[in-house]
Each structure stands twice: as C-alpha cells, then as structure tokens.
C-alpha cells in the first residue's frame, strides 16, 4: 500500500502554500539550534525547522543537561549545512508545524538528506514518527540500522 496517493494537507508557510508533496524549497541556512533544529530564511522570512522523524541528544533544552553525543550531533548538523551550496526543505503530507510552531521538514544539503546523514553517523535516532508523515521511514531505518550494526556513537554502548 503506497500512501503517496493520500490527500496532502496544504498549509501556508511564510506566505507560500506548501502541499506536502516532494517539492523541495530552497532556503538560506542561517544557523543551527542543535542537532535536529535549524533556522533558515524561507521566502525572505526567518523560519525555525525541526527535522522530521528523528531526534538527536539535547544540547540547548532548558533545564536539561547536555546529553552524550549532543555536541557532536549539533556540530555535524552545522557543518553539513554551512558548507552546503544548496539547502532545501521538503514537507510531508500532514503536519507542517509542531506545537512550538517550528516547521517540520526533511532537510537537504546539496541533495543529501540530513536526517539520513545524522542517523548513519549514529548521532540521531528515529523518533516522533507520526503517520502519514513517514515518506522516508524505510530509508531512515536502513541508515539507523547501519549505525547500530557498526556500533557508532549513540549505539556504541547499547
């Protein structure tokens, strides 16, 4: 069963109607917040973006100590984006924002899916997966399993 035929929910993101198909929107990377959140310029306005389907150890959460591999995830995230010539966002079919009003998206740096790169390095794990927003879940699981079997970072002591 392929859920690409599901009705996509359109939503206004910084003045652009985003459908949640596989359209990629070019943005300007401003800065990383942590391993799974960044700030970008989207349609000439600032936008905070939370990565879909993954979670990285905390580094900036209030009242939370910096978690192991958090700084590494944060740094990896920043490096891949600040060195990219082209940064793009792709939205999934349903939710475009979370409760903190952060845009939920897949993030690409020069065509590479950043979520996948973080998972391959063992600096993120698959979390906060809410159907139908699971377009790349198979691909992400494969990356996570690769890191697990190589006991990389987060998986080194589990």
Secondary structure, DSSP 4 states (H G I P E B T S, - for coil): --GGGSPPPPEEETTEEE-SSS-EEEEEEEEESSSSEEEEEETTEEEEEEETTEE---SS-TT-PPPTTHHHHHHHHHHHHHT-S-EEEE--SS-SB-TT--EEEEEEETTEEHHHHHHHTTS-EE----TT--TTHHHHHHHHHHHHHTT-GGGS--
